[in-house]
Amino acid sequence: MAKTYAPFVYWAQSESDVLLRIDLKDVVDPDINLEEEEIEFSAIGTGSSGEKINYHFLIEFFLPIKKDSGNIEATDREIRIKIKKKEPDWWPRLLFDSKKLPWLKIDFDRIKHESESEGEPDANPDISAKDMLRTKYPEAYEKLQKEELGFISESKRRIYLFIYNTFMFCGFLYAFLILTIKYSREQEEFLPKAFSTVGNVFKFLQLMSILEVLNPLFGYTKGSVFEATIQVGGRLIFLFIMIDSEPRMQDKPVVFYLLLTYASIEIVRYPYYLFRVYDMEVGILTWLRYTIWVPLYPLGFICEGVIALRNIPYFEETEKFSVLLPNQYNLSFYFPNMIRAYLLFGFFPLLYTQMWHMYKLRCKRLGIKQHKSNMSKDD
C-alpha cells in the first residue's frame, strides 16, 4: 500500500461558513467525502515536496456542518471548499479535539464577516481581515491566534504555571527560613553576612522571574507586560548592580532587611498564584496577598532608596557603569547622576504608582465583595 501524506490545509471561518484551502497542484481524481462531523480528502497531486504523490487527511469538525452544503472549486494550484455550519456561530477552533496538526494552518486573508458579500468591496480597504477579527470578535481572534502560533494547550499551561509557582515559592521560602533562623541565632552578627549567605539564591530566583515578563507576553497569564517588566527589572537592578557589583554594600544591614522584605512578599504571592492556576481561592491567602503589601512595599522602597543613596560615593569612586569623556563615540554617562535623578524624581512617583495600583487591586478583590455583601444584607 502506497504511503500517503497530509497536504497543507489553510482554514478560515465566518459566522456561517467554514472555508478550507488545500495547497495541492495538478490534482488528479480528488475524493472528497463530507459528513456532518468530518471531512475526508484523498487525491494525487503535487504538494510542498514537489513530487506527485498520494495525499490524504481526515478532519473532525468542532461542531456539525451541513452535509450537502459543500461548494468545491478546484484549480491548477489549489482546491477550495466552502461548507455551511449547521448552527451559525464562531468556533474557537476547527478540530473537535484540542490538538495541533503541523499541516493545518489559519488562513487569515479569507476570514470574513457574515455581512460581507464576496462581490462587495471592503468598506475600509486599509483594515485587514485579521484586524477586523481582532476588532469585532476579540475572543475568537485570541483563540485563533494562539492556535496559529502553536501555544501550549490549557492543561500544559496549567502544569507549567503550577511547576513554576511551586519552584519559586520553595526557593523564597528557603531563603526566608535561612534569614530568619540565622538571625534568631546570631542576632546582629548575622546582618553583614546575609547577602553572602543567600545572595546567590535571590539572584537565581530573580533571573527565573524574567519568565513573569514572558508569560503575559505569550498569553500564559493575564496581566500587564509593562508592569511585570518594571517590577522584575527594578529588582534585577538592585540585586545585580546596586548590591552584587559593590562589595562594600553587601555587608550593610539594610541589605538584610531588603532581602527579608522580598522573601516575605513572595512566600505569600506565589502560593496565591499557585491556587489561582486551578481557579481555587483560599480566603486567608487572598487576604494576605492583598494586605501584606501595605507595610512591606513602603519598607522595600525605603531599603532600596537607602541602598541607592549610600552607593553614590562608591560609584563615584570606582566610576563603574559610567562612560566618561573622551571616548570614540563622544558620549558620556555618569551613573551616580542617574541614581540622584531616580531619588529626586523617580522614587516617590514610583512608590505612589505601585501603592495606588495595589490599592485598586485590593479594592477589587476584597473591598467590592464586602460592599456587595453589605448591600445584600441591607436588602
C-alpha positions in Angstrom: 0.0 0.0 0.0 1.4 3.4 -1.0 2.3 5.8 1.7 0.1 8.9 1.9 0.9 12.3 3.2 -1.2 15.2 4.5 -1.1 18.4 2.4 -1.0 21.9 3.9 -4.6 22.9 4.6 -5.5 26.5 5.4 -8.8 27.2 7.1 -10.9 30.3 7.9 -14.4 30.9 9.0 -17.2 33.4 9.1 -20.2 33.1 11.5 -22.0 30.8 9.0 -19.2 29.2 6.9 -16.1 27.2 7.1 -13.6 27.7 4.3 -10.8 25.2 3.5 -7.9 25.8 1.1 -5.9 22.7 0.2 -2.4 23.6 -1.1 -2.1 21.0 -3.9 -1.2 21.5 -7.6 -2.3 19.4 -10.5 -4.7 17.3 -8.5 -5.9 14.0 -10.1 -9.1 12.2 -9.1 -9.9 14.1 -5.8 -12.1 12.0 -3.5 -13.9 14.3 -1.0 -16.3 12.7 1.5 -18.2 15.3 3.5 -20.2 14.2 6.6 -21.8 16.2 9.4 -18.9 15.6 11.8 -16.0 15.3 9.4 -14.4 15.7 6.0 -12.1 13.1 4.4 -9.9 14.0 1.5 -7.8 11.8 -0.8 -6.0 12.8 -4.0 -2.9 12.5 -6.1 -1.2 15.8 -6.5 2.0 17.9 -6.1 2.4 19.4 -2.7 5.3 21.1 -0.8 7.7 18.2 -1.5 7.5 19.0 -5.3 6.6 15.4 -6.1 3.3 14.0 -7.3 2.2 11.6 -4.6 -0.8 10.4 -2.7 -2.3 12.8 -0.2 -4.9 12.2 2.5 -6.3 13.8 5.6 -9.3 13.4 7.9 -10.7 16.4 9.9 -13.3 16.0 12.6 -15.1 19.3 12.9 -15.6 21.2 16.2 -19.3 21.3 15.6 -21.6 19.7 13.0 -21.9 21.2 9.5 -24.5 20.8 6.8 -23.6 17.7 4.9 -24.9 18.7 1.5 -23.6 22.3 1.6 -20.1 21.7 0.3 -19.0 24.0 -2.5 -15.8 22.7 -4.1 -13.7 24.7 -6.5 -10.6 23.0 -8.0 -7.8 24.9 -9.8 -4.4 24.0 -11.1 -2.8 25.5 -7.9 -5.3 24.5 -5.1 -8.7 23.2 -4.0 -11.1 25.4 -2.2 -14.0 24.1 -0.2 -16.8 26.2 1.3 -19.0 24.5 3.9 -22.1 25.8 5.8 -22.1 25.4 9.6 -25.2 23.7 11.0 -25.6 26.4 13.6 -24.1 29.9 12.8 -21.6 30.8 15.4 -17.8 31.4 15.8 -15.8 28.3 16.5 -12.8 28.5 18.9 -11.0 26.0 16.7 -11.6 23.8 13.6 -10.9 20.4 15.2 -13.1 18.5 17.6 -10.0 17.6 19.6 -7.8 20.3 21.1 -4.6 19.3 19.3 -2.1 20.8 17.0 -1.7 19.5 13.5 1.5 20.7 11.8 -0.1 20.8 8.3 -3.3 22.7 9.4 -2.9 26.5 9.3 -5.2 29.5 9.7 -5.9 31.5 6.6 -6.4 35.0 8.0 -6.8 36.5 4.5 -10.1 34.6 4.0 -11.7 35.3 7.3 -14.9 37.3 6.5 -17.8 38.7 8.5 -21.1 37.2 7.7 -22.5 40.5 6.4 -19.7 40.9 3.8 -20.7 39.6 0.4 -17.9 38.4 -1.8 -18.9 40.7 -4.6 -18.8 43.9 -2.5 -15.6 45.8 -1.8 -14.5 46.3 1.7 -15.7 49.4 3.5 -12.2 50.2 4.5 -9.5 48.5 2.4 -6.8 49.5 4.9 -8.3 47.1 7.5 -7.2 43.6 7.0 -9.3 40.5 7.8 -7.1 39.9 10.8 -7.6 43.4 12.2 -11.4 43.0 11.5 -11.5 39.8 13.5 -9.5 41.4 16.4 -11.8 44.3 16.5 -15.2 42.7 16.1 -14.5 39.3 17.8 -11.6 39.7 20.2 -12.2 36.4 22.0 -12.3 34.4 18.7 -9.2 36.3 17.5 -7.3 35.5 20.6 -8.1 31.8 20.4 -7.3 31.6 16.7 -4.1 33.4 17.2 -2.9 31.1 20.0 -3.8 28.1 17.9 -1.9 29.5 14.9 1.2 30.4 16.9 1.3 27.0 18.5 0.6 28.0 22.0 0.6 25.2 24.6 -2.7 23.6 25.5 -4.6 24.7 28.6 -3.6 21.6 30.5 0.1 22.0 29.7 -0.2 25.7 30.5 -1.5 25.0 33.9 1.1 22.3 34.6 3.9 24.8 33.6 2.5 27.5 35.8 2.0 25.1 38.7 5.6 23.9 38.5 6.9 27.5 38.1 5.0 28.9 41.1 5.8 25.9 43.3 9.5 26.2 42.5 9.6 30.0 43.2 7.6 29.5 46.4 10.0 26.8 47.6 13.0 29.0 46.7 11.8 32.1 48.5 10.6 30.0 51.5 14.1 28.5 51.8 15.7 32.0 51.7 13.2 33.3 54.2 13.8 30.5 56.6 17.6 30.9 56.3 17.4 34.6 57.0 15.1 34.3 60.0 16.7 31.2 61.6 20.2 32.5 61.3 19.2 36.0 62.6 17.4 34.4 65.6 20.6 32.5 66.4 23.3 35.1 65.6 21.3 38.3 66.1 23.1 41.4 64.9 26.2 39.4 63.9 24.4 37.8 61.0 23.3 41.1 59.3 26.6 41.7 57.5 26.6 38.0 56.3 23.1 37.9 54.9 23.9 38.6 51.2 26.9 36.2 51.2 24.6 33.5 52.7 21.5 33.8 50.4 22.5 36.3 47.8 23.0 33.7 45.1 19.6 32.2 45.8 18.0 35.6 45.4 19.9 36.2 42.2 18.9 32.9 40.7 15.3 33.3 41.6 15.2 36.8 40.3 16.6 35.6 37.0 13.9 33.0 36.9 11.3 35.7 37.4 12.1 37.1 33.9 9.5 34.4 32.9 6.9 36.6 34.5 7.5 39.1 31.8 7.3 36.5 29.1 4.2 34.7 30.5 1.7 37.5 29.7 3.6 38.3 26.5 2.8 34.8 25.2 -0.6 34.6 26.8 0.2 32.1 29.5 -1.0 34.5 32.2 -3.1 37.7 32.3 -1.6 41.0 33.3 0.5 43.8 32.0 3.8 43.1 30.4 4.9 46.7 31.2 4.1 46.3 35.0 5.9 43.0 35.1 8.9 44.5 33.4 9.1 47.4 35.8 8.9 45.1 38.9 11.3 42.4 37.7 13.7 44.9 36.1 13.8 47.0 39.3 14.8 44.1 41.4 17.4 42.9 38.9 19.0 46.4 39.1 19.1 46.4 42.8 20.3 42.8 43.3 22.9 42.7 40.5 24.0 46.4 40.1 23.4 48.1 43.4 24.4 45.2 45.7 26.2 42.4 43.9 28.6 44.7 41.9 29.6 46.7 45.0 31.2 44.5 47.7 31.2 47.3 50.3 27.4 47.5 50.1 26.9 43.8 50.7 27.6 43.8 54.4 25.3 46.7 55.2 22.3 45.8 57.5 19.9 47.4 55.1 20.6 44.6 52.6 19.3 42.1 55.1 16.1 44.0 55.6 15.6 44.3 51.8 16.1 40.6 51.2 13.8 39.7 54.1 11.1 42.1 52.7 11.4 40.5 49.2 11.1 37.0 50.6 8.2 37.9 52.9 6.2 39.2 49.9 6.9 36.3 47.6 6.1 33.5 50.1 2.6 34.9 50.0 2.3 35.9 46.4 3.4 32.6 44.8 1.1 30.3 46.8 -1.8 32.6 45.9 -0.9 32.3 42.2 -0.4 28.6 42.7 -4.0 28.1 43.7 -5.3 30.5 41.1 -3.8 28.3 38.4 -6.6 25.9 39.0 -9.2 28.6 39.8 -9.0 27.9 43.5 -9.2 30.6 46.1 -8.2 30.4 49.8 -9.7 33.2 51.8 -6.8 33.8 54.2 -4.3 33.6 51.4 -6.2 36.1 49.2 -6.5 38.5 52.2 -2.7 38.2 52.9 -1.9 38.7 49.2 -3.8 42.0 49.0 -2.9 43.2 52.5 0.7 42.3 53.3 1.9 44.8 50.8 0.6 47.7 52.9 3.7 47.6 55.3 6.1 45.7 53.1 6.0 47.7 49.9 7.0 51.0 51.6 9.6 49.2 53.6 11.1 47.7 50.5 11.1 51.1 48.7 12.8 52.7 51.7 15.5 50.0 51.8 16.1 50.4 48.0 16.3 54.2 48.5 18.9 53.8 51.3 21.0 51.4 49.2 20.9 53.7 46.2 21.8 56.8 48.3 24.7 55.0 50.0 26.0 53.7 46.7 26.5 57.2 45.2 30.0 57.8 46.7 31.1 54.2 45.9 30.2 54.5 42.2 31.8 58.0 42.1 35.0 56.4 43.4 35.0 53.4 41.1 33.3 55.0 38.1 31.7 51.7 37.5 28.9 51.7 34.9 29.8 55.2 33.9 31.1 56.3 30.4 33.4 59.3 30.6 34.9 61.6 28.0 36.9 61.5 25.9 35.8 58.3 24.0 35.4 57.3 20.4 31.6 57.9 20.5 31.9 61.3 22.1 29.2 60.3 24.6 29.2 60.4 28.4 27.1 58.8 31.0 27.6 59.3 34.7 25.9 56.6 36.7 25.9 58.4 40.1 23.9 61.2 38.5 21.4 58.7 37.3 21.0 57.4 40.9 20.5 61.0 42.0 17.8 61.6 39.4 16.0 58.4 40.4 16.0 59.5 44.1 14.9 63.1 43.3 12.3 62.5 40.5 11.5 58.8 40.4 11.4 57.4 43.9 8.2 58.9 45.2 6.2 58.7 41.9 7.1 55.0 41.6 6.2 54.4 45.2 2.9 56.2 44.8 2.1 54.4 41.5 2.8 51.0 43.0 0.8 51.6 46.1 -2.1 53.0 44.2 -2.1 50.1 41.8 -2.1 47.6 44.7 -4.8 49.6 46.5 -7.1 49.3 43.4 -6.4 45.6 43.2 -7.2 45.2 46.9 -10.5 47.1 46.5 -11.3 44.9 43.5 -10.5 41.6 45.2 -11.7 42.4 48.8 -13.5 45.8 49.1 -16.1 45.3 46.3 -17.0 41.8 47.5 -17.5 43.2 51.0 -19.5 46.1 49.7 -21.8 43.8 47.7 -22.4 41.6 50.7 -23.3 44.6 52.8 -25.8 45.7 50.2 -27.4 42.3 50.1 -27.8 42.3 53.9 -29.5 45.8 53.7 -31.9 44.5 51.0 
